[in-house]
């Protein structure tokens, strides 16, 4: 069957798969951001601190976020393997149920370590959904649209972050724990996915017996160890390195920038309500600009290829972070720097469609999920490590030093292979 050229050419199966993957990522973003928005006040409550300047607040909140990143990494590998064995649709259901359940249970946390456990378990599902959703879309939608699909899929995460901000505004008069109840909503999505979204044809065909193989012979690219065998090993090691470096730097920013904003606003005398509004407005600004960045990244990848685009955007991210946090600034002065940083975040949209096709079909979600998400273990260490540079109430230096990790990430990205048939003219993208 020829690939679709226009949106009207897409089948019902393709539309359902695309919608399921996008909604999964939307709710991923929602559940990811809920803790970031209330990390400081909730941990203040859990540790019995007098205010957010208590050293225990930044210490324990960073450990909770680190546990979340580790769970994200492990979930990507675990549910990636589940998706290769049981199918994309079934695995998608399991991942969404997992992160919805344990995000909701965070409401009941009474100590910082209970919250850490719930966030770790929720992250297993979030990490798995990334790998499964990316593979589902990669195997059902036209290959020539991959850069644009990556941008649209990443936009789901951005809008999820914004929904979390809206929920925070609506619930900011209640204790911080109430926001986690919003995280239960994604569970209802699984009722539709279970009956409406079939398995992909590519996965079904790959599961068929291979008549060429002799009895007892193993198909290549079906075991986890195959990630470190033959030509796949080089891909695995390179992508692991790029993801570990880039994600460590990105999540140091993503976690600490709102905490710093709160501290700056409090030092400038803003009220609690005004600080809450400022945090949400700044988060929305970052996400809106990131959406623009997703499509800019897709356009760059269309013309110069994925690996060059990834390397270029990593350098842009490095320059934006280091210049923004090279010296103390008030919250108003940070705006231009945050806009530049947000534009460069489109680099993570490119990983979405670039990584899965690098691996064999029956190792696709395992490989993409493992390589991308295992980088989050490095980012978990980075959040705690760079947090050591954080003075009480000021995380500027943590973000300044973290930005330098994008330089080696860009160098390694340049060594990655380019996908075939990815340099088609821009007109090959989706059209109405």
TAHU-V926543 format. One record per residue. N is the residue number from 1. RES is the residue in three letters. SS is DSSP state (H for helix, E for strand, L for the rest). PHI is phi in degrees with one decimal (NA if undefined). NEAR is the number of other ideal C-beta (glycine too) atoms within 10 Angstrom. Layout:
N&RES&SS&PHI&NEAR ; N&RES&SS&PHI&NEAR
//
This chain:
1&UNK&L&NA&5 ; 2&UNK&L&-67.0&6 ; 3&UNK&L&-69.4&11 ; 4&UNK&L&-66.1&16 ; 5&UNK&L&-105.1&15 ; 6&UNK&L&-119.5&9 ; 7&UNK&H&-58.0&12 ; 8&UNK&H&-67.4&9 ; 9&UNK&H&-82.8&13 ; 10&UNK&L&-70.2&17 ; 11&UNK&L&-81.9&11 ; 12&UNK&H&-62.1&9 ; 13&UNK&H&-60.6&15 ; 14&UNK&H&-65.1&17 ; 15&UNK&H&-61.9&13 ; 16&UNK&H&-63.8&17 ; 17&UNK&H&-64.2&27 ; 18&UNK&H&-63.8&20 ; 19&UNK&H&-65.3&15 ; 20&UNK&H&-63.0&26 ; 21&UNK&H&-64.2&29 ; 22&UNK&H&-66.4&20 ; 23&UNK&H&-65.6&19 ; 24&UNK&H&-59.4&32 ; 25&UNK&H&-71.3&26 ; 26&UNK&H&-57.8&21 ; 27&UNK&H&-74.2&27 ; 28&UNK&H&-55.0&26 ; 29&UNK&H&-59.6&22 ; 30&UNK&H&-58.3&27 ; 31&UNK&H&-71.5&29 ; 32&UNK&H&-63.1&22 ; 33&UNK&H&-80.6&26 ; 34&UNK&H&-56.1&28 ; 35&UNK&H&-69.7&27 ; 36&UNK&H&-56.4&23 ; 37&UNK&H&-68.8&24 ; 38&UNK&H&-118.1&26 ; 39&UNK&H&-54.1&24 ; 40&UNK&H&-64.7&24 ; 41&UNK&H&-66.1&20 ; 42&UNK&H&-70.5&24 ; 43&UNK&H&-69.6&25 ; 44&UNK&H&-55.0&21 ; 45&UNK&H&-66.1&17 ; 46&UNK&H&-69.7&23 ; 47&UNK&H&-95.0&15 ; 48&UNK&L&70.0&9 ; 49&UNK&L&-79.7&16 ; 50&UNK&L&-77.8&8 ; 51&UNK&L&-156.1&11 ; 52&UNK&L&-73.4&19 ; 53&UNK&L&-83.8&15 ; 54&UNK&L&-63.2&16 ; 55&UNK&H&-55.4&12 ; 56&UNK&H&-65.1&14 ; 57&UNK&H&-65.5&26 ; 58&UNK&H&-67.3&25 ; 59&UNK&H&-64.7&16 ; 60&UNK&H&-74.0&22 ; 61&UNK&H&-65.2&28 ; 62&UNK&H&-70.3&26 ; 63&UNK&H&-67.4&18 ; 64&UNK&H&-63.9&24 ; 65&UNK&H&-66.4&26 ; 66&UNK&H&-63.9&25 ; 67&UNK&H&-62.6&21 ; 68&UNK&H&-61.7&29 ; 69&UNK&H&-65.8&28 ; 70&UNK&H&-64.8&21 ; 71&UNK&H&-61.5&30 ; 72&UNK&H&-59.3&33 ; 73&UNK&H&-65.0&27 ; 74&UNK&H&-65.9&21 ; 75&UNK&H&-64.9&29 ; 76&UNK&H&-61.6&31 ; 77&UNK&H&-70.7&24 ; 78&UNK&H&-67.7&22 ; 79&UNK&H&-72.9&29 ; 80&UNK&H&-61.9&33 ; 81&UNK&H&-67.7&20 ; 82&UNK&H&-58.9&22 ; 83&UNK&H&-65.6&30 ; 84&UNK&H&-72.0&29 ; 85&UNK&H&-89.8&14 ; 86&UNK&H&-101.8&15 ; 87&UNK&L&115.8&19 ; 88&UNK&H&-70.5&31 ; 89&UNK&H&-64.8&22 ; 90&UNK&H&-62.7&16 ; 91&UNK&H&-65.9&28 ; 92&UNK&H&-60.4&28 ; 93&UNK&H&-59.0&23 ; 94&UNK&H&-63.7&18 ; 95&UNK&H&-66.5&30 ; 96&UNK&H&-65.5&28 ; 97&UNK&H&-59.9&15 ; 98&UNK&H&-63.7&23 ; 99&UNK&H&-74.8&30 ; 100&UNK&H&-68.5&23 ; 101&UNK&H&-62.3&17 ; 102&UNK&H&-81.0&23 ; 103&UNK&H&-67.1&31 ; 104&UNK&H&-61.6&20 ; 105&UNK&H&-68.5&19 ; 106&UNK&H&-61.0&26 ; 107&UNK&H&-56.6&18 ; 108&UNK&H&-91.0&11 ; 109&UNK&L&-61.7&20 ; 110&UNK&L&-113.5&10 ; 111&UNK&L&-135.8&12 ; 112&UNK&H&-64.2&19 ; 113&UNK&H&-74.1&14 ; 114&UNK&H&-66.1&14 ; 115&UNK&H&-62.5&27 ; 116&UNK&H&-60.4&22 ; 117&UNK&H&-64.9&17 ; 118&UNK&H&-63.6&25 ; 119&UNK&H&-67.8&27 ; 120&UNK&H&-61.8&20 ; 121&UNK&H&-69.4&20 ; 122&UNK&H&-62.6&29 ; 123&UNK&H&-66.5&31 ; 124&UNK&H&-56.8&25 ; 125&UNK&H&-71.6&28 ; 126&UNK&H&-65.3&30 ; 127&UNK&H&-64.1&33 ; 128&UNK&H&-67.1&33 ; 129&UNK&H&-64.9&31 ; 130&UNK&H&-58.2&28 ; 131&UNK&H&-67.0&34 ; 132&UNK&H&-68.5&32 ; 133&UNK&H&-62.1&29 ; 134&UNK&H&-64.5&29 ; 135&UNK&H&-67.2&31 ; 136&UNK&H&-59.1&28 ; 137&UNK&H&-71.8&28 ; 138&UNK&H&-62.3&26 ; 139&UNK&H&-90.6&21 ; 140&UNK&H&-117.3&25 ; 141&UNK&L&-98.4&23 ; 142&UNK&L&-56.3&18 ; 143&UNK&H&-62.2&17 ; 144&UNK&H&-71.4&21 ; 145&UNK&H&-93.3&22 ; 146&UNK&H&-51.9&26 ; 147&UNK&H&-58.9&28 ; 148&UNK&H&-73.4&23 ; 149&UNK&H&-63.2&26 ; 150&UNK&H&-60.0&27 ; 151&UNK&H&-64.0&24 ; 152&UNK&H&-65.9&23 ; 153&UNK&H&-64.2&24 ; 154&UNK&H&-64.9&29 ; 155&UNK&H&-61.0&21 ; 156&UNK&H&-59.5&21 ; 157&UNK&H&-63.7&28 ; 158&UNK&H&-58.0&26 ; 159&UNK&H&-67.9&18 ; 160&UNK&H&-62.4&24 ; 161&UNK&H&-61.0&24 ; 162&UNK&H&-68.1&22 ; 163&UNK&H&-62.7&19 ; 164&UNK&H&-62.0&26 ; 165&UNK&H&-63.2&24 ; 166&UNK&H&-63.5&13 ; 167&UNK&H&-61.7&22 ; 168&UNK&H&-64.6&22 ; 169&UNK&H&-63.1&16 ; 170&UNK&H&-70.6&12 ; 171&UNK&H&-112.7&18 ; 172&UNK&L&-67.2&20 ; 173&UNK&L&-82.2&9 ; 174&UNK&L&-93.7&10 ; 175&UNK&L&-55.7&12 ; 176&UNK&H&-53.7&22 ; 177&UNK&H&-62.2&19 ; 178&UNK&H&-65.6&15 ; 179&UNK&H&-66.2&24 ; 180&UNK&H&-69.9&27 ; 181&UNK&H&-66.2&16 ; 182&UNK&H&-63.1&21 ; 183&UNK&H&-67.8&27 ; 184&UNK&H&-77.4&15 ; 185&UNK&H&-53.1&16 ; 186&UNK&H&-59.0&26 ; 187&UNK&H&-58.6&18 ; 188&UNK&H&-69.5&11 ; 189&UNK&H&-64.6&20 ; 190&UNK&H&-66.0&18 ; 191&UNK&H&-62.2&10 ; 192&UNK&H&-78.5&14 ; 193&UNK&H&-59.6&20 ; 194&UNK&H&-58.0&12 ; 195&UNK&H&-104.1&9 ; 196&UNK&H&-104.2&14 ; 197&UNK&L&-107.3&22 ; 198&UNK&L&-79.9&15 ; 199&UNK&L&-70.2&19 ; 200&UNK&L&-77.0&22 ; 201&UNK&H&-63.1&12 ; 202&UNK&H&-62.8&16 ; 203&UNK&H&-67.9&22 ; 204&UNK&H&-60.5&11 ; 205&UNK&H&-67.4&9 ; 206&UNK&H&-66.6&19 ; 207&UNK&L&-81.1&14 ; 208&UNK&L&-68.8&7 ; 209&UNK&L&-58.6&7 ; 210&UNK&L&-96.8&9 ; 211&UNK&L&-67.2&5 ; 212&UNK&L&-73.8&7 ; 213&UNK&L&-75.7&11 ; 214&UNK&L&-76.2&5 ; 215&UNK&L&-60.0&4 ; 216&UNK&L&85.0&5 ; 217&UNK&L&-79.6&9 ; 218&UNK&L&-92.9&9 ; 219&UNK&L&-70.5&14 ; 220&UNK&L&-71.4&15 ; 221&UNK&L&74.7&20 ; 222&UNK&L&-121.8&17 ; 223&UNK&L&-106.0&14 ; 224&UNK&H&-56.3&14 ; 225&UNK&H&-62.4&7 ; 226&UNK&H&-65.7&21 ; 227&UNK&H&-63.0&23 ; 228&UNK&H&-116.7&11 ; 229&UNK&L&-122.9&12 ; 230&UNK&H&57.1&11 ; 231&UNK&H&-67.2&7 ; 232&UNK&H&-67.7&18 ; 233&UNK&H&-58.7&12 ; 234&UNK&H&-62.0&13 ; 235&UNK&H&-59.7&18 ; 236&UNK&H&-60.3&20 ; 237&UNK&H&-67.4&15 ; 238&UNK&H&-67.0&19 ; 239&UNK&H&-67.4&26 ; 240&UNK&H&-58.7&18 ; 241&UNK&H&-66.4&20 ; 242&UNK&H&-60.5&29 ; 243&UNK&H&-65.7&26 ; 244&UNK&H&-62.6&25 ; 245&UNK&H&-69.5&25 ; 246&UNK&H&-66.8&28 ; 247&UNK&H&-68.9&28 ; 248&UNK&H&-60.9&25 ; 249&UNK&H&-67.9&27 ; 250&UNK&H&-63.1&26 ; 251&UNK&H&-76.5&24 ; 252&UNK&H&-61.8&27 ; 253&UNK&H&-68.4&26 ; 254&UNK&H&-59.7&21 ; 255&UNK&H&-85.0&26 ; 256&UNK&H&-86.1&26 ; 257&UNK&H&-67.0&26 ; 258&UNK&H&-74.5&22 ; 259&UNK&H&-67.1&25 ; 260&UNK&H&-65.1&20 ; 261&UNK&H&-60.3&19 ; 262&UNK&H&-59.6&23 ; 263&UNK&H&-65.9&23 ; 264&UNK&H&-61.9&22 ; 265&UNK&H&-64.6&21 ; 266&UNK&H&-67.3&18 ; 267&UNK&H&-64.9&13 ; 268&UNK&L&-86.7&13 ; 269&UNK&L&90.4&7 ; 270&UNK&L&-72.5&16 ; 271&UNK&L&-74.8&10 ; 272&UNK&H&-59.8&12 ; 273&UNK&H&-62.0&10 ; 274&UNK&H&-65.9&13 ; 275&UNK&H&-66.6&21 ; 276&UNK&H&-60.2&21 ; 277&UNK&H&-65.3&16 ; 278&UNK&H&-61.9&18 ; 279&UNK&H&-60.6&25 ; 280&UNK&H&-66.8&20 ; 281&UNK&H&-61.8&12 ; 282&UNK&H&-67.7&19 ; 283&UNK&H&-61.1&22 ; 284&UNK&H&-65.1&16 ; 285&UNK&H&-58.8&14 ; 286&UNK&H&-60.5&23 ; 287&UNK&H&-72.0&23 ; 288&UNK&H&-63.6&15 ; 289&UNK&H&-68.8&19 ; 290&UNK&H&-62.5&25 ; 291&UNK&H&-61.7&22 ; 292&UNK&H&-60.2&17 ; 293&UNK&H&-60.9&27 ; 294&UNK&H&-58.8&27 ; 295&UNK&H&-77.6&18 ; 296&UNK&H&-64.9&17 ; 297&UNK&H&-61.7&29 ; 298&UNK&H&-62.0&25 ; 299&UNK&H&-64.7&17 ; 300&UNK&H&-62.2&20 ; 301&UNK&H&-63.1&31 ; 302&UNK&H&-62.7&21 ; 303&UNK&H&-93.8&12 ; 304&UNK&H&-117.9&14 ; 305&UNK&L&92.2&19 ; 306&UNK&H&-65.9&27 ; 307&UNK&H&-63.6&21 ; 308&UNK&H&-67.3&17 ; 309&UNK&H&-64.3&24 ; 310&UNK&H&-62.7&25 ; 311&UNK&H&-62.7&23 ; 312&UNK&H&-62.1&19 ; 313&UNK&H&-70.8&28 ; 314&UNK&H&-63.8&27 ; 315&UNK&H&-64.4&16 ; 316&UNK&H&-62.2&21 ; 317&UNK&H&-64.6&29 ; 318&UNK&H&-58.7&21 ; 319&UNK&H&-62.7&16 ; 320&UNK&H&-65.0&23 ; 321&UNK&H&-68.3&27 ; 322&UNK&H&-68.4&18 ; 323&UNK&H&-70.5&15 ; 324&UNK&H&-65.1&24 ; 325&UNK&L&-109.6&25 ; 326&UNK&L&-72.5&13 ; 327&UNK&L&-150.2&9 ; 328&UNK&L&-62.7&10 ; 329&UNK&L&-140.2&15 ; 330&UNK&L&-82.1&10 ; 331&UNK&L&-65.6&20 ; 332&UNK&L&-70.8&9 ; 333&UNK&L&-70.5&12 ; 334&UNK&H&-74.5&19 ; 335&UNK&H&-56.4&12 ; 336&UNK&H&-63.2&13 ; 337&UNK&H&-63.7&18 ; 338&UNK&H&-64.9&20 ; 339&UNK&H&-64.8&18 ; 340&UNK&H&-63.7&17 ; 341&UNK&H&-60.2&28 ; 342&UNK&H&-63.8&22 ; 343&UNK&H&-61.2&19 ; 344&UNK&H&-78.0&25 ; 345&UNK&L&-70.0&27 ; 346&UNK&L&-60.6&28 ; 347&UNK&H&-57.6&28 ; 348&UNK&H&-77.5&23 ; 349&UNK&H&-68.0&30 ; 350&UNK&H&-64.9&25 ; 351&UNK&H&-59.5&24 ; 352&UNK&H&-56.8&27 ; 353&UNK&H&-97.7&28 ; 354&UNK&H&-80.0&28 ; 355&UNK&H&-70.4&28 ; 356&UNK&H&-54.4&24 ; 357&UNK&L&-68.2&19 ; 358&UNK&L&-70.9&20 ; 359&UNK&L&-114.3&26 ; 360&UNK&L&-57.9&18 ; 361&UNK&H&-53.5&19 ; 362&UNK&H&-81.5&20 ; 363&UNK&H&-126.0&24 ; 364&UNK&H&-68.3&27 ; 365&UNK&H&-72.7&34 ; 366&UNK&H&-63.7&29 ; 367&UNK&H&-65.5&28 ; 368&UNK&H&-64.3&29 ; 369&UNK&H&-65.4&34 ; 370&UNK&H&-67.3&28 ; 371&UNK&H&-67.1&28 ; 372&UNK&H&-73.8&31 ; 373&UNK&H&-80.3&30 ; 374&UNK&H&-66.7&22 ; 375&UNK&H&-62.3&29 ; 376&UNK&H&-74.6&30 ; 377&UNK&H&-65.8&19 ; 378&UNK&H&-62.0&23 ; 379&UNK&H&-68.4&30 ; 380&UNK&H&-64.7&25 ; 381&UNK&H&-62.6&15 ; 382&UNK&H&-62.7&27 ; 383&UNK&H&-60.2&27 ; 384&UNK&H&-71.4&14 ; 385&UNK&H&-62.2&17 ; 386&UNK&H&-69.6&26 ; 387&UNK&H&-65.3&21 ; 388&UNK&L&-66.7&11 ; 389&UNK&L&-86.2&16 ; 390&UNK&L&-86.7&21 ; 391&UNK&E&-72.3&12 ; 392&UNK&L&-57.7&12 ; 393&UNK&L&84.7&18 ; 394&UNK&E&-144.8&17 ; 395&UNK&L&-103.3&28 ; 396&UNK&H&-57.5&22 ; 397&UNK&H&-64.5&17 ; 398&UNK&H&-58.8&27 ; 399&UNK&H&-75.8&24 ; 400&UNK&H&-61.8&19 ; 401&UNK&H&-68.8&19 ; 402&UNK&H&-61.9&27 ; 403&UNK&L&-58.4&23 ; 404&UNK&L&-66.9&14 ; 405&UNK&H&-65.9&25 ; 406&UNK&H&-70.1&28 ; 407&UNK&H&-68.0&16 ; 408&UNK&H&-62.8&16 ; 409&UNK&H&-61.2&28 ; 410&UNK&H&-65.2&23 ; 411&UNK&H&-64.9&15 ; 412&UNK&H&-70.6&22 ; 413&UNK&H&-58.3&28 ; 414&UNK&L&-64.0&14 ; 415&UNK&L&-87.0&13 ; 416&UNK&L&-69.4&22 ; 417&UNK&L&-78.8&14 ; 418&UNK&L&-98.1&13 ; 419&UNK&L&-72.2&18 ; 420&UNK&L&-71.2&8 ; 421&UNK&L&59.9&9 ; 422&UNK&L&-103.7&17 ; 423&UNK&L&-106.6&14 ; 424&UNK&L&-65.5&12 ; 425&UNK&L&-58.2&9 ; 426&UNK&H&-56.1&11 ; 427&UNK&H&-66.2&8 ; 428&UNK&H&-77.1&17 ; 429&UNK&L&-72.0&18 ; 430&UNK&L&-63.7&18 ; 431&UNK&L&-137.3&10 ; 432&UNK&L&-74.7&5
//
